[in-house]
Amino acid sequence: MPRHSAAVYRRRRVVLLIGLILAVAVIGVSVWLLVTRPWANADAGPAPTSSATASSTPSSTPAAGTESPEPTPSGEATPAIVACAAKDIEVAAVSDADTYAAGVTPQLSISLTNKGATDCTIDVGSTTQVFTISSGADVWWRSTDCQENPSSMIATLAAGTTVTSKDPVIWDRTRSSVETCAAENRQRAPGGGASYHVEVSIGGFTSLTTKQILLY
């Protein structure tokens, strides 16, 4: 058998030495992996404790400086305003004068008083207003005979107050009827100190007394 040269032996020793170094390296890496466990989740934090869970629950106690709304007591709703009753209402006719010279037309208004202890509602529109002028038993004039475009207007009349209509109704000193509204020669009421009485009603309530006026 031929002998190998010294160079061949040296190469075999080098290869054997490299093999030993690699084996040692593999064993070292394996031990490091078992100890450090690099695949574990390093970002995971500790599990929440029971105290942390409790602190995250909202408190039912109001914060300092805040006020809880007070409940509205039941049965204390504002009572509705009811329609005026006859026993509480006083109606009276009002004229701008007691005596009228020849050619001067009377201007008539309504005084309305709530004698009751509570506010009430009433229709004060022209639909419910009626002025009646009489001389004795003879009715001379009625405001509704030739009324145009009547309207309703519900108003609240405060307790214990008196109000007077703003826009007066004018009597032209003639006899009225539904048949003569457009006539230009209606019978004129006598003057010379003749006495006439004005009665008024509004909202279904009629004045208890009349207002006397004198025409000259």
Buried (B, 14 or more C-beta within 10 A) or exposed (E): EEEEEEEEEEEEEEEEEEEEEEEEEEEEEEEEEEEEEEEEEEEEEEEEEEEEEEEEEEEEEEEEEEEEEEEEEEEEEEEEEEEBEEEBBBBBBBBBEEEBEEEBEBBBBBBBBBEBEBBBBBBBBBBBBBBBBBBEEEBBBBBBBBBEEEEEEEBEBEEEEEBEBEEBBEBEBBBBBEEBEEEEEBEEBEBEEEEBBBBBBBBEBBBEEBBEBBBE
